[in-house]
Amino acid sequence: MTTDSSDPAKPAGPARSPGSGADLRRPEGAVEAGQDVDPATLETAETVEPDEDDEARLPDLPDESVDGIEEGPLAVGRAAIERAVRHAPTSPGVYRMINAANDVLYVGKAKNVRKRLSSYARPTGQVMRIARMIAATCTVEIVSTGTETEALLLEANLIKQLRPRFNVQLRDDKSFPYILITGDHWAPQILKHRGAQSRPGKYFGPFASAGAVGRTITALQRAFLVRSCTDSFFESRTRPCLLYQIKRCSGPCTGEIDFPGYTALVREATDFLSGRSRAVKEDLARAMEQASDDLAFERAALYRDRLAALSAIQSQQGINPRTVEEADVFAIHQDGGYSCVEVFFFRTGQNWGNRAYFPRAEKSFTPEEVLGAFLAQFYDDKPPPKLILLSHQIDESQLLADALSIKAGHKVAVLVPRRGEKKELVAHALTNAREALGRKLADTATQSRLLQGLAAALGLPHSPRRIEVYDNSHIQGTNAVGAMIVAGPEGFLKNQYRKFNIRSESLTPGDDYAMMREVLERRFKRLLTQQAADPDKADDPEKDTAQQWPDLVIIDGGLGQLNAARGIFDTLGLTGVPLMAVAKGPDRDAGRETLFLPDRPAIRLEPRDPVLYFIQRLRDEAHRFVIGSHRKLRKKDMRETGLQEVPGIGPARKRALLHHFGTLKEIERASVADIGKVPGISAESARRIFDFFHARSA
């Protein structure tokens, strides 16, 4: 128990109020009370990471027709495989089936490569999927490995790299976020972390999504009052920031809590994340009771609030197993030709979130086959836990366990539980997989109806499968950038978004029409070049998405933007791509938009029409993306040019600002009041500097 002067439940001393000169107006992306909290800890509309499950989408079902699979093509494919068999080793290895266009069709592994390839050369007995693959095969490439476990790891790596058409493919894959409590500062910081774990400190994870990490960190701040600001922001503080005022930080930056008290808070947070949550809660409960006995009711209330925050974390986690310390739980459900794999992460006896995956697999794959292929790819770039629990028994589960054990440096067990709490965890994951796939199928059906309605409203020949929406952003012509977003039956396809830095030196600053012409010309010239090089790639969903032609192009703007886009299409000879411009209503009212199409009267949909709402969503998403891209470009430009562009700031004031704040980023984050405290900076100069860094985007 610490004394009142350094009580971790209550920062010692009165809360300091902001100075009278503090700017209380909030610029875009800032928090109330000016920049009184580190912007690095805030999530703005452009930088918020959506939960990964929001990005997951159902894959296109592969074509399983028998067209083109005749005795002739099958015989050609078998002959190519037979040639490979003659030189294939009888040892473990990985083989690749390749077609005439040099695309990899399939990556497989085998304990005996020659024996496995010989099975493909047999004249009968193959399922339709294998027959189609054989018919398309022209050559086979083989890589020998020392062991079968090496072959398994190489196979998973190649599948993720090459994305072969006939393999199960793990989609929407990305590294998982962790919580880091830093160890390179006397006052450790708590933050979200992705990537290499090179910074000193303690890492806790993985968490299923960025949202799960954000919610946990917010609750941990309320429970343990550990700072989340960057070290540079911490060092520049002269008064506590807003997080101290709202009881989400203990204020170590300005001595509101002493070193032993803050160290105790960090130790409690570390213990909680390490699985010793019961001991931490018992200590806080005893401290609350002691404060109540001492009639220190305000201090007791703060301990109560900290306990409530810990309970909130555990209630959000849902299931917290008693007998499972560290495990990943996988359950698969199939319906309508699609597969959903639900993954739960348990670490230190706590549930750190779950996520649904929708791997691409042909209908003929069984749940066991999909799950087995999924697991090998899933752990290709992730550390496995000590225990992996599955809903279905996969082939070569022991081989997978051995490979993951070698990779992790500790024993990994792969089990299908039959009873007890482990069985209950798998059953819960299976229920979530079933529900997630049901929701995704329902969402896809809704999206399909909206696309059909859009086609009817615009007179399109069919529902668009690929919609491209274009917008641009600049400030008086500077840092001009254009952007393209993509949507389809699965929703927004964020991995296909593109930005275009405006390059033309002859462009008049602020000429929106010229910027739109440049963006469209660059995009569609590239498509035409790629189509000329390989005509088959334009409409093949298996090819590079950047080479796919849109079924509808939407421009954010009115008749002028439409005419500019139409001029580019006419110049390039594009006649088969439908084009539309969306103009905002009077006073920029949502719901009163006008739709402009070439050679047709303008269209005004009813304000409550779902199709109009869908168009608004497309337009708003393009605007969000281009504004975010513009701001990133502008910030980079400001950091490169430094303070040279700020009017009225000479060398002496520049040195004073850098000496006071340390870096240009901290000057950018500072409030007017903080800038005004720099020696030699007047109130007018402070306002000028603040306005330079916080001018609104056009």
N, C-alpha and C positions, 0 to 999 in steps of 0.2 A: 504494500500500500504506500503510495506516495503522499507527500504533503500537499496542502491546498495550493501552494505556490507553483507546483508542477504537476498538479493532478491531471492525469490523462483524460479524465472525463470532462474537465472544465478548464479552458485556457485561463491562466492567471491574469489578473488585471482587467480593467474595463476595455471594452471594444472601442477602438479608435474610429472616430467618424471621418469620412472623407473631407478633404480640405474644401474651404468655401469656394475655391475656384474650380472645383472638379466639373468636368463637362458631363452633364447627365443625358445628353442626346445620344442615341445609340446608332452608330453607323451600321451599314449592312454587314452582318456576320459578327458583330460585337455583342457584348452582354450589357445589361443595364449598368449604370454608373461608369460609363465610358469603357476604357480598357482596364478595368479593375480586377480582371482575372486573366490568367495566361491563355491567350487564344489557342495555344497548342492543345489545351485540354478541352476545347469546345468543338462540337461537331456541327459544321455549317451545312447548308443545303447541298453544297457542291461536294463536300468531302465525306459525308456520312457514308459508311459502308453498309449496304443493305445486308440483311441476314442472308446467308448463302442459300438457304432454302427458297428465298424469293427469286433467286436467279435460276434455280433448277428448272428445267423444262423437259417435256416429253420429247424423245427423239423421233425423227421420221422413221416409220417402219420400213425396213428394206423390202425391195421388190423381190418376191419369192416366186414369180411366175416361171413357167418352164419354157418360155419363148427362147428360141435360139439354142436350146440344149438338145442337140441331135447327136446321132452316132458319130458324124464327122467331127464336130468340134470336140466331143468327148475323147475321141481317139487321138486327136492332136494333143490335147492336154495330157492324156495318159502317156503318150510318147515322150513328151518333155519330162515328165516325172520319171519315166523309166531310164532316160539318159542320166538323170541325177542319181538314181539308185546305184548305177554302176560304180560311181565314184564316192558314194556316201560312206561315212565311217560307221562302224558298229558300236561306237562309243557315244556318250551323251553329247547333245548339241542342240542348236536352234536352227530351224529352217524357215525360209521365206518364199512364198509363192508369189510370182511376179507376172503381170500381164504384158501385152504387146506395147502398151504405153509406158512401160517401166514403173507402173504403180504397184505397190505391195498390196496383195490381196489378203494374205493371211500370214501370221507369224505363229509358229508352233514349236514345241520342245519335245524331246524324246530321250529316253534312256538309251535307246538303240536307234539312231537316226535312219539307218538303212531299212530296218524292219518297219518303222513307222511310214516311211515313204512308199515302201512296197505295198502297204495296205491301200494307198490311194490309187495304185496302178491296176488294182484288180478290176475286171470288167463289170462286176455286179456287186450289189450290196451297199452302195452309198445312198445316204439320204439326199433329198433334193438340194439342200444347202451345199453339201460337199460336191455333188455333181455339177452345180453351177460354178463352184470355185475351180474344179478341175478343168471344166470347159474353157475358162478364161485364162488358165495358166499357160505361160510360154517358157518360162525359165524358173529354176529353183536355186536359191543361194543357201549355203550351209555354213554355219560357224560352229566349230567343235569347242566343247568346254571340258574342264577337268572332272566335274561331278554333275550329277543331276540337279543338285541344289543351285549350282551356278547357272545351269540352263534355265531354271525357273526364274531366277532374278533377272537374267538377261532378256528372257522372253517378255516379262512384264515391262521392262524398260523400253524395249523396242516397240511394243504395242502402244505405249503412251506417246512415243515419239512419232511413229509412222501412221497411227490410227488406221489400221487395215480394215477393209470393208467387211470381211467375214469373221473378224474377232469380236468378242464382247468388248465394248469400249467404255471406260470410266470417263464421264463427262463432267463439266463444271468443276474440275479439280483445282484446288488451290491449297496453299499452306494454311495450317490452322493457327489461330491467335493464341497467345499465352499471356498470363499476367506476370509482370516482372516487378520485383521489389529490388531496386538498384542497390549496389554495394560499393559505389565509388564516390560517395558523398557522406558527410557526417550526418546529414538529415536525409535518409533514403526516400526515394520517390516511388510511387506506385503508378504503373502505366501499362497499356496494352502493347504487346510486342509480336511482330511477325519476323520470320527469317532466321538468319544465323544467330545463335545464342552466344555472341561474342562479348557483350557488355557484362562487366562484373555484376553479380547479384544472384538472386534466387528466382527461378522460373517455375511457374505453376501452370499446368495444362496437359494436353491441349483442350481448348474449349471449342464447342461445335460451331460457333459463329462469333463475329465481331459484336453483334448485339448482346449475346450472352456475356461476353467480357465486359462490355460497357455497363450493363446492369449490375454485374457483380462488383465492379470497381466503385460505382456510385454508392452501393450499399456498404462496401467496405470503408469508404470515406466517412459515411455517417457513423459506422460502428467504431472505427479506430482513429479517425481524424488524421490520417496520413496524407501528406501533401501529394498532389499530382502535377504540379507546375514543373517547368523545365528548370535546370540549374541556373541558366542565365537570368530568367525571370525572378527566381528565388533570390539571387544575389543582388538584384537591383531594387528590391523592395525597401521602402522607408516606412510603410504602414501596412497592416494586414490587408489582404485582398478580400473580395466578396465571399469567397468560399469560407473564410474564417467567420464572417458575419452570419452566414447561414448554417454554421456548425457542421461543415464538411472538411475542415482542416483545423489543426491546433495552433497554427501560426508560428512555426519555428523560425520563419524568415526574419521576424522582428522581435524574437525573444519572448513571445507570449507564453511559451512553454520552454523549460530548460532542457538541456541535453539528456539527463537521466530520464526525465518524463517522456520525452519523445522516443527515446530508445525503447522504453517499456511498451509504448503504443505499437512500434514496429515489430517488436517481439511477439506481441499478442496477435497481430495480423498474420505474421509468419506461421505461428502455431495454428491459427484457425485454418489457413490454406493448406497446412501440412497434415490436416486430419485430426488435430487435437481440439476440435470445436467444443466438445463437452467440457473439457477442463477450462477453456477460456470463458465459457458461459457461466460455469460455477464460480470462477473468480469474480466475474462482474456482478453476479447475484450477491455474493458475500459482501463485496464493496458497497453495493446499493443498500443492503440491510444495515451495514455499519454506519453509512452516512445517515440513514433514517434514524438509527438509535442516537446518533450525535446531534439530531435535530437539524442537520444540514440538508434540508429538503430540496433545495435547488440542485445541489450536487447529486442527491439521490435520483432526482428526475432525469438528469443527464445520463447517469448509469442506466436508468430504465430505458431511455431512448436508444442507447447503444445496444442493449439486449434486444430491443424490438427490431433494430436493423439486422442483427445476426439472425433472428428468427425469420425475417423477411427473405434473407438469402436462402436459407434452407427450405422455406416454403416454395420459393421459385424453382428450386432444384427438383421438387417433386419426390422421386424415389431416391432414398439414400440407404443403400444396402448395409446390412449388418455384417455379412460374412464375405463380402467381395471388396477387397482393398483397392485393386487396380485391374481394370478389365475394359475391353471394348466389346460391345454386344452388337451382332449383326443379324438382321432378320430380313427375309426376302418374301415378297408377295407378287404374284403375276395375275394380270387380268387384261383382257382385250388385246393380247399380244405385247403388252408392255410389262416391264419389271420395275419394281421399286425396292431399293435396299435402304432400310432404316438403320442408322448407326447411333448408339448411345456410348458416351464416354464416362467412365467412372475412374476417378483418381482420389487417393487418400480417403476412400469410403464415401465420396461425394459425387453426385451426379452433375457433371459439368456440361450438360447439354446434349442435344441430339440433332441429327440432320438427315434429311431424305435425299437419296440419290436416285437418278433414273438412267441407268446405263443403257447404252445402245446394244441391242441383241436381237437376232432374228427369232421369229416365233418358235422355231424348232428347238431352241435351246431350253433345256430343263432348268428349274430353279437351282439345282445343285451345280450345273455347269456355269450358269451366270454368276452365282455366288463365288465359286472357286476362282474364276477368272477375275472377278472384281477385287477379291482380297489381295491377290498378287500385285495388281496395279495400285491398289490403295496404299499399300505399305512400301511402294517403290521409293518414295521420298519422305516417309514419316517414320518416326521411331515407334515400334510396336510395344504394347504393354506386356506384362507377364502372362496374362490370360486373355484369350479370345474366345468368346462364346457365340455359337452359331445356331440358327434355327433349322438348318438342314445339314446332313452329313455330306461333305464334299469328297470327291476323289482326291487321293494324294494329300490328305490333311496332315499326315506325319511329315511328308516331304516339305510342305509349306511351313510347318512348325520348325523343322530343322533349318530351313533357309532363313527364317526370321530370327531364330536363335543366333545363328552365325552373324547376321547383320547387326542385331541389337547388342550382342556381347553378353546376353543373359538368356536363361532358358525361357522359351515361349511355348505355352500349351494352347492347342486348338481343340476345343471340345464342343460337343452337342449335349447339353445337360439333360438329364432324364427326370430329376426330382429336385425338390428343395427350392431355396431362394434363387439359385442360378436359373432354374427352369422358369420361375416366375418373371425374372428379368427378360428372358428371351420371349416369353409370351407377351409381355408388355410391348416389347419392340415390334413383335409381329403385328399386334393390333395397330400400332402407329404406322407401320408400313402399309397395312390395308387401308387405313383412313387417308394417309397421304396420297396414295395412288388414286383413291376415289375422288379426293378434292381436285387433284391435278387433271383427271379426266373431265370432271365437271367444268373446271375453269377453261379447259381447252374447247369444250363444247360451246361455252358462252362466247369465247373469242371467235369461234367459227361463225356463230350467228351474227356477231357484230361485223365481221368481214363480209358476210353475205349481204347484210343491210347496207354497208358502204358501197358494195358493187352495184346494188340496185339503185341507190341514190345517185350515183355518178354515171350510171349506164355502162359499167365495165362488163366485158364479155364473161368474166368469171371472178370468183373471190380472189383477191390478191394474196399471194403467199409471201411476198416480200414487198414491204413498203419502206421507202427511203424518204426521210424528212430532213430538209436543209434549212439552216438559219446562220446568221453571222452576227458578230459583236465587235465593237470597237469603242474608243473614246476619242472623239474628234479626229478619227482616222488613224489613231495610233494603236499599236498592238492588235491590228485587225486579224481576226481569225474566223474561219467558217467551220461548220460542223455538220455531220450527217449522223442521224440515228436510224436504226433499223427495227422494224416490227414485223410480226408474222403471226401465224396461227398459235404459236407458243407464247406470244407476248413480246416484250422488248428483248431484243437480242443484243445485250450490252457488250458482248465480246466482239461484235461486228461494228461498233461505233467507230467513227473516224473524225479527226479534226484536220483542218487545212490552214496552215499559216499563209496568209495572203502575201504573195511574193512580188507582184507586179509593181515596178518602180514608177510606171507611167500612170498608175491609178490615182485619181483625184482623191485626197483624204476625205473620208466620209461618204464616198459614192457607193451606196448600198447595192445599186444595180450592177455596177462593175465588179464588186466583190462576189456577188452571186454568180455572175457570168464566169469568173475565174474558177470558182469552186466546181461548178457543173462541168466546165470544159475539161478540167483536170480529171475529174471522176470518170466521165464518159469517154474521153479519149483513151484512157487506160483500158476501159472495158472493151472498146473497139479493137485496140491493139492486141489484147489477150484473146479476143474472139478470133481475130485473123490468124493468130499463132496456133490456136487449137479450138476449132468450132464446137467440139463436143463439150467443152467445159462450161459453156454459158448456162446450160439448163441442167447440169448434172449436180444433184444435191450432195454428192460425195466429194466434189471438188472444192477448191478454195472458195470460201464464202465471198471473198472480195471480188471474185470473178463472176458472181451470179448477177443476172440482170433483174432490176426491180419490175414489179407489176404495176406500181403506182409511185409517182414522185410528187411529194407535197412540199410547197415552198411557203415559208412564213412571210406573208406580205400580201399586197393587193395586186391590182391589175398591172402596175408597173413592174413588179417582180415577176409576174407571170410572163409578161412580154419579153423581159430580159432572158428568162429561162427558155422561152420558146425560140428566141433568136439563136441561142446556142444549139438547141436541138435541130433547128433547120440547117444551121451551118454544118453540123456533123452528119446530117442526113438521117436523123433518128425520127422515125414515124410511128413506131409501134409501142412507144412507152407513154402511157397515160400521164397527164400532167395536171396539177391543181394547185392553186394558191389560196391561202386562208387569211383573210383580212379581219382584224378585230372590229367589233361593232362600235357605234358612236360612244365616245367617252371611254373607249377600250373596255366596254362591258362584255363580260363572258356570257355566252348564250345568244348573242346577237351577231355572231360572225357571218361573213359573206364568203361563199365559195366561188372562186373564179375558175372557169375551164375554157380552153381554147375553142373559139368559134361557137360558143354556146352562151345563152343568157346566164347571168349570175344566179346562184342558188342560195336561198335562205331556209335553213331547216328550222323546225319548231324548237323552241328553247328546251323542251323536255325530251327531245328525241335522243334515244341512246346512241345513235350514230353520231350526232353532233357532239355529245359528251366524249365519245371515242376519239373524234378528230381533235377536240380540245386537249385530250390527254397526250396525243401524239405531238401536237404543237408545243405544249408546255414542257414535255420531256426534251424536245430539241432545244428549247430556250434554256432549260436548266443546264443541259450539257454544254452548250456553247458559252454560256456565261461562266461556268466553271473553268472551261478551257481558256477563255480570255483572261480571267483573273490569274491563273497560273502563269500565263505568258507575261502578263503585266508585272507580276511580282518578280519573276526572273529578270525582266528587263530593268526593273528598279534596283535590284541587287547588283546588277552588272554596272549600271551607270552611277550607283551610289547616290550621294546627295548633290551631285553636280547640277541636276535639273531643277532643284527646288529654288524658286526665285528668292533673291535676297539673302541667301546663305553663302557666306564666304568661307575661306579657309579656317579662320579663327573659330567661327561658330561651328563649323563642321567638326573640328578637333574637339571642341567642348562637348558636343553631342556624343561623339564616339567615346570620349573618355568617361562620360557619365553613364551611358547605356551599354557600352561594350561592343555591340554589333548593330548593323543596320536593321536586322530583324526586330531587335528590341525597340529601336526607335519607331519602327512601323507599328508595333503593338502598343506603344505608350499613349496615354490619354493626353489631352491638352494641358491638364493640370500638371502632369508629370513632366511634360516637355518644358513647361514654363518655369520649372524649378532649376533648370540648367543655367549656370552662370552665363550671363550675356545674352540670353534668349528672352525677348520681351513677350508680352501677352499676344501682341499682333503676330510676331514671328512664330510663336507656338501654334497659333491658329492656322497660319499659312502652311507650316510643316504638316500638321495633322490633316488638313484638307488635301494636301498633295497625296498622302498615302491612303486616304479614304474616299477619294472621288468615286462617285457611282459609275457603274458601267452603263454604256449606252444601250 
